[in-house]
Amino acid sequence: MSSDDRRRAAAGLTTIASSGARRLAAVTRIGPMALAALAALAAITLALQPARAAAPASEVSGARGAAGSPDPAVLYHNYCSVCHGDKGDGRSRATGALSTTPRDFTSEASKRELSRERIALAIAHGRPGTAMVGWKTQLSQTDIDRLAEHVYQRYVLGQGGPASTPGISGTQAHGGREADANGNPVLTPMRVDMTAGLPNGLKGDFKRGGAFYLANCATCHGARGDGAGPRAYFINPKPRNFIEDDSRARFNRVALFAAISEGRLGSEMPAWSKVSSPQQIADVAEYVFQTFVQGRPAAQAAAARR
């Protein structure tokens, strides 16, 4: 639109706004000065609408999108980077703990095989036979589409600026033993989303999870979740201490579910998905989360009595 067209449009909008404002004044008895201000404000607001609608997405991106959706880089950090890595190359510290290797989005195979649509489907529904769970119960379709676009542009095509988001430690997004570099716990600089639910719409049963934990987990992790179970002395690396600050900063329900399901290679931690149902894993993840990670007093007291 040319500058003359914009001036004519603004003049027309002012006329329309003034007419509407006069009708409002007749009902509410607004004074002349208030009427003029109201007309000018309405004209400016209406004139700006087409320009805002035509603004490119890059002008309205930020910590949250125009509709309040999280930035896709933050979504990637929270839901993807713990397995796929900060650079999208599948080389996170969690890789060794997974039964299947995470997708390397930067590979030539990914460039040939992946499209936005295929990535979006994988985010929504997961990938059977792998550690990739579906996120459709946690993310809106808009967020899934924006995340898929981010992965495709940044990692598959190699466009869109630096791979990592400043201030975000992607490999520690959901926690896990991968953050224990050289045996020294690395504190997470940014707490993960502790409100995130279990994957695939699962709901954990606290009571059933407690029974499972005492029967199968307490011998290593301890009845109090402190990693001091009766077998812990003989195990190296040592079992996870769920009640230390580092664990409480990194283990949400998602991280617990993944760790219990996949286990950890090179340790005594088995992949419980081989012998347990997703519901059983969800139950024990819920129990560990409430009792040890969140450290609810009532749950801790109950665990101590057992």
Secondary structure in CASP SS format (residue, H / E / C, confidence):
PFRMAT SS
TARGET T0000
AUTHOR 0000-0000-0000
METHOD secondary structure of the structure
MODEL  1
M C 1.00
S C 1.00
S H 1.00
D H 1.00
D H 1.00
R H 1.00
R H 1.00
R H 1.00
A H 1.00
A H 1.00
A H 1.00
G H 1.00
L H 1.00
T H 1.00
T H 1.00
I H 1.00
A H 1.00
S H 1.00
S H 1.00
G H 1.00
A H 1.00
R H 1.00
R H 1.00
L H 1.00
A H 1.00
A H 1.00
V H 1.00
T H 1.00
R C 1.00
I C 1.00
G C 1.00
P H 1.00
M H 1.00
A H 1.00
L H 1.00
A H 1.00
A H 1.00
L H 1.00
A H 1.00
A H 1.00
L H 1.00
A H 1.00
A H 1.00
I H 1.00
T H 1.00
L H 1.00
A H 1.00
L H 1.00
Q H 1.00
P H 1.00
A H 1.00
R H 1.00
A H 1.00
A H 1.00
A C 1.00
P C 1.00
A H 1.00
S H 1.00
E H 1.00
V H 1.00
S C 1.00
G C 1.00
A C 1.00
R E 1.00
G C 1.00
A C 1.00
A C 1.00
G C 1.00
S C 1.00
P E 1.00
D C 1.00
P H 1.00
A H 1.00
V H 1.00
L H 1.00
Y H 1.00
H H 1.00
N H 1.00
Y H 1.00
C C 1.00
S H 1.00
V H 1.00
C H 1.00
H H 1.00
G C 1.00
D C 1.00
K C 1.00
G C 1.00
D C 1.00
G C 1.00
R C 1.00
S C 1.00
R C 1.00
A C 1.00
T H 1.00
G H 1.00
A H 1.00
L C 1.00
S C 1.00
T C 1.00
T C 1.00
P C 1.00
R C 1.00
D C 1.00
F C 1.00
T C 1.00
S C 1.00
E H 1.00
A H 1.00
S H 1.00
K H 1.00
R H 1.00
E H 1.00
L C 1.00
S C 1.00
R H 1.00
E H 1.00
R H 1.00
I H 1.00
A H 1.00
L H 1.00
A H 1.00
I H 1.00
A H 1.00
H H 1.00
G C 1.00
R C 1.00
P C 1.00
G C 1.00
T C 1.00
A C 1.00
M C 1.00
V C 1.00
G C 1.00
W C 1.00
K C 1.00
T C 1.00
Q C 1.00
L C 1.00
S C 1.00
Q H 1.00
T H 1.00
D H 1.00
I H 1.00
D H 1.00
R H 1.00
L H 1.00
A H 1.00
E H 1.00
H H 1.00
V H 1.00
Y H 1.00
Q H 1.00
R H 1.00
Y H 1.00
V H 1.00
L C 1.00
G C 1.00
Q C 1.00
G C 1.00
G C 1.00
P C 1.00
A C 1.00
S C 1.00
T C 1.00
P C 1.00
G C 1.00
I C 1.00
S C 1.00
G H 1.00
T H 1.00
Q H 1.00
A C 1.00
H C 1.00
G C 1.00
G C 1.00
R H 1.00
E H 1.00
A H 1.00
D E 1.00
A E 1.00
N C 1.00
G C 1.00
N E 1.00
P E 1.00
V C 1.00
L C 1.00
T C 1.00
P C 1.00
M C 1.00
R C 1.00
V C 1.00
D C 1.00
M C 1.00
T C 1.00
A C 1.00
G C 1.00
L C 1.00
P H 1.00
N H 1.00
G H 1.00
L C 1.00
K C 1.00
G C 1.00
D C 1.00
F H 1.00
K H 1.00
R H 1.00
G H 1.00
G H 1.00
A H 1.00
F H 1.00
Y H 1.00
L H 1.00
A H 1.00
N H 1.00
C C 1.00
A H 1.00
T H 1.00
C H 1.00
H H 1.00
G C 1.00
A C 1.00
R C 1.00
G C 1.00
D C 1.00
G C 1.00
A C 1.00
G C 1.00
P C 1.00
R C 1.00
A H 1.00
Y H 1.00
F H 1.00
I C 1.00
N C 1.00
P C 1.00
K C 1.00
P C 1.00
R C 1.00
N C 1.00
F C 1.00
I C 1.00
E C 1.00
D H 1.00
D H 1.00
S H 1.00
R H 1.00
A H 1.00
R H 1.00
F C 1.00
N C 1.00
R H 1.00
V H 1.00
A H 1.00
L H 1.00
F H 1.00
A H 1.00
A H 1.00
I H 1.00
S H 1.00
E H 1.00
G C 1.00
R C 1.00
L C 1.00
G C 1.00
S C 1.00
E C 1.00
M C 1.00
P C 1.00
A C 1.00
W H 1.00
S H 1.00
K H 1.00
V C 1.00
S C 1.00
S C 1.00
P H 1.00
Q H 1.00
Q H 1.00
I H 1.00
A H 1.00
D H 1.00
V H 1.00
A H 1.00
E H 1.00
Y H 1.00
V H 1.00
F H 1.00
Q H 1.00
T H 1.00
F H 1.00
V H 1.00
Q C 1.00
G C 1.00
R C 1.00
P H 1.00
A H 1.00
A H 1.00
Q H 1.00
A H 1.00
A H 1.00
A H 1.00
A H 1.00
R H 1.00
R C 1.00
END
